[in-house]
């Protein structure tokens, strides 16, 4: 996977949120010279390249609808997972999200399989889970090490 594009209500607002959350300036709001028409999507977007090369971009929901040629649900139906190395990093990332304008859904907690995580929603309702797996295991899909 190389890019994740999030459909948002306000590109500038979401660009500011993700700039604060991710701690990177990103592209800023670009593509404004390509306005939408009644039938064609506009080009306004903002992009953030993460350390591993993954691009997170925000794109207007109406532009996304026109671009894809389909209707979109009212609420996001996926979760963006962010893995960190420790409980302290989970707490710090959740605090940064809150300070940037996210809605924290509940305090983070340790699951029975020892993963510590917390959830928040960005200003458009996109659901994020921030996870630390102190027991080891592969966050890419292997079974966590719960035998210790």
GUVEXSE-485771 format. One record per residue: x, y, z of N, C-alpha, C, CB in turn. Coordinates in steps of 0.1 Angstrom, whole numbers, plus 5000, padded with zeros to 4 digits. Glycine has a CB too. Example, Ala and Ser with C-alpha at 12.3 -4.5 7.8 and 13.67 -1.06 7.14 Angstrom:
<nodes>
513249435078512349555078513249675078511349555090/512849785071513749895071512950005079514149945057/
</nodes>
This chain:
<nodes>
500949885000500050005000500950125000499050005012/500550224992501450344991500750474995501850354976/499350474995498650594999497350555005498550684987/496950645014495550635020494950775018495550595035/493850785011493150915009491850915017492850934994/491751015026490551025034489651135029490951065049/488351095027487351195022486951285034486051125016/487051415032486851505044485951615039488151565048/485251675049484351785047485051915043483451815059/486251945049486952065047488452035046486652165059/489052045034490452005032491352095041490752025017/491152225041492052305049492052275064491652455047/490852245070490752205084491452075086489252195088/491251975077491851845079493351855077491251745070/493751935068495251955066495852005078495552045054/495252105085495752155098495752055108494952285102/494751975109494651865119495751765117493351795118/495951715105496951615102498351675103496751555089/498551795100499851865102500251855117499852005097/499251895125499551895140499651745145498451965147/498851655141498951515145500151445141497751445140/500551465128501651385123503051455125501451355109/502951585129504151665131505051685118505051585141/504351685107505051715094504251815087505151575086/504951905079504252015072503451965061505252105067/503751845055503051805043503051895032501551775047/502251875022502251955010501552095012501551884999/500752105023499852215024498752195014500552355020/497752285014496652265005497052294991495352355010/496952204982497352224968496252184959498652134965/496452224946495452184936494252274935495052044938/494252384942493152474942492852544929493352584953/493852534920493652594906492852494898495052614900/492452384903491552294896490252274903492252154895/489352384901488152374908487152274903487452514908/486252224912485252124908484252194899484652064920/483652114890482452164883481252084888482652144867/480152104882478952024886479151874884477752074879/479951834874480051694872481451634874479751664858/482451724874483851674876484451714889484751734865/485251624895485951654907486951764906486651524913/487251834917488251934917489551864922487952044927/490651944922491951884925492451924939492951924915/491751994947492152044960492451924969491152144966/493651914975494051814984495151854992494451684976/495551775002496751795010497351655012496551875024/498651645012499351515013500451525024499851465000/500551405031501651395041502351265039501051405055/503651275037504451155035505051115048505551175024/504750995052505250945065506650885063504350835071/507350855074508750805074508950685066509250785088/507950595065508050475058507650485043507250365064/507350615039506950635025505450635023507550545017/504650595032503150595031502650735030502450515042/501850765020501250895019499850895024501250945004/499550985033498151015038497751145032498151015054/496651135024496051255018494651275023496151245003/494251405022492851445025492351505012492751545038/491051475009490451514997488951535000490651404986/488451644994487051674997486051564994486651794989/485051545003484151425001483351434988483251425013/482951554984482251564972483151544960481651714970/484451584961485351554950485551404949486651634952/485751344961485951194961484751124955486151144976/483551164958482351104953482351124937481051174959/482651234932482651264918483751174911482851414914/484951184917486051104912485750954911487351134921/485250904921484950754922483650714914484850704936/482850814912481550784905480650704913481850714892/480650724926479750644935479250734947480550524940/478350684954477950744967478850704978476450714970/479050784988479850744999478950735011480950855001/479350655021478650645033478750765041479150525041/477850785051477850905059478950895069476550915066/479350775073480350765084481450675079479750715097/482750695082483750605078483550465084485150665084/483950365077483750225081485050155082482850165071/486150215083487450155085488150215096488250155072/489250145101490050205111491550215106490050115124/492150325109493550355106494250305119493850505102/495250215117496050165128497350225129496150015128/497750275140499150335142499850255153499050485145/500850185150501550105160502850175165502049965154/502950175178504150235185504750135194503650365193/505850175200506650075208506350065223508050105207/505550155228505250155243503950215246506450225250/503550185259502350245264502450405264502050195278/503650445268503950595269503750655255505350615274/504150585245503950645231502550645227504850565221/501750545231500350545229499750665235499650415234/500050685248499450795255499850935249499950795270/501150945245501651065239500951095226503151065237/500750995217500151015204498651045206500250885196/497950985216496551015218496451165223495950925228/497351205231497351345236497651445225498451365247/498551405216498751495204497551505196500051445196/496851385194495651385186494551475193495051245185/494451465206493451545213493751695211493451515228/495051735213495451875211495251925197496951885215/495351835187495151875174493651885170495751775164/492751835179491351855177490551725175491051925164/491151605178490551475177489551455189491551365177/488651365187487751325198488251195203486251315193/488751195216489151065222487850995226490051095234/487850865223486550785225486450725239486450685214/487650695244487650635258489150625262487050485258/489450615275490850605278491450475272490950605294/492750475269493350355264493350245275494750385259/493350125270493350015280494149895275491849965282/494449805284495149685280494149575277496149635291/494249515266493349405262493849275268493249395246/492949175268493349045274494648985268492248945273/494849015255496048965248497249055250495748935234/497149155259498149245264498449365254499449165266/497749375243497949495235497349615242497349475221/498049725243497549845249497149935238498549915259/495849985238495450075227494350175231494949985215/494250275223493150375225492650415211493650485233/491450465211490850505199490450655199489550425196/490550715187490150855185489550875171491250955188/488750985170488251015157488751155153486651015157/489151165140489551295135488351385133490351275121/488551505128487351595127486251545118487851725123/486551455109485551405100485051265104486151385086/485451225116484951095121485750975117483551075117/486850985110487750875107488250815120488850915097/488150685121488450615133489950575133487550495136/490650605143492050565145492250485157493050695146/493150385157493450305169495050315170493050155168/495450355182496850365184497250245194497250505191/498250165190498450035196499950015200498049925187/500149965212501449915216501349775219502049995228/502249685215502149545217503449505225502049465204/503449525238504649505246505049355247504449555259/504049265243504349125244505049065232503149045247/505349155222505949115210504849085200506748985212/505048985191504148965181504349055169502748975186/503749025158503949105146502649185144504249005134/502849315144501649405142501049395128501949545145/501749325119501249315105500349195104502349305096/500049125115499049015114499348885121498848985100/500548875126500848745134500248755147502448725135/500048645153499448635166500348695177499148485170/499848785185500748845195501248735205499948955203/502448765210503048675220502348695234504548695221/501548605238500848625251501248525261499348615249/502348455258502748345268503748385278503348235260/504148515278505148555289504448605301505948675283/
</nodes>
